[in-house]
Amino acid sequence: MNDLLERFGSIDIYLFDQLLKGNIRPGMSIMDAGCGRGRNLVHFLREGYEVAGFDADPAAVAAARALAPGGPPDRFRVESLEAGTFPDACADVVLSIAVLHFAKDPGHFDTLLDGAWRLLKPGGLFFCRLATSIGMEGRCQALGQGRFRLPDGTERFLPDEARIMAITRELGASLVDPLKTTLVQGQRAMTTWVMKKK
């Protein structure tokens, strides 16, 4: 068990699934848009992928930098999706894990998504995990502007399946996998949304 943890860290199981399917391969560049402490980057750093990321939390970025001592410090930056400084089309794979559901309203959601999507090269893989209303219909209290209070007491921006599919079409993207939603014991729903950029 410790060997697996050392090799893969606390990687999101659905991101690990993309590795198993060969959708993320050595030689690809990885951008973690909202990297937190870098929990999803351990394997990529160990295997020599070109890895970069950013987060608005300075302590989280410091922890991510500590995973790759000796690397260029500016590959992990303290910045937000709304004001990112990485260039357009700079990564083969963009990760957006537990970020978009913190949007304040539909416009902010679109801004956050655009901030991550612009980083992806044509033909690249966009891997997103976010809270949604899928499977939670009628269990969440609507607060307005697309935000809901979940049964677990948290507040999130929750797109539904129709909105996610509409965005996929608007971006001219194609789904790599069908949407996969995990219901967490009636408390919240987390959806995996994996797209290819044309």
Secondary structure, 3 states (H helix, E strand, C coil): CHHHHHHHCCCCHHHHHHHHCCCCCCCCEEEEECCCCCCCCHHHHHCCCEEEEEECCHHHHHHHHHCCCCCCHHHEEECCHHHCCCCCCCEEEEEEECCHHHCCCHHHHHHHHHHHHCCEEEEEEEEEEEECCCCCCCCCEEEECCEEECCCCCEEECCCHHHHHHHHHHCCCEECCCCEEEEECCCEEEEEEEEECC
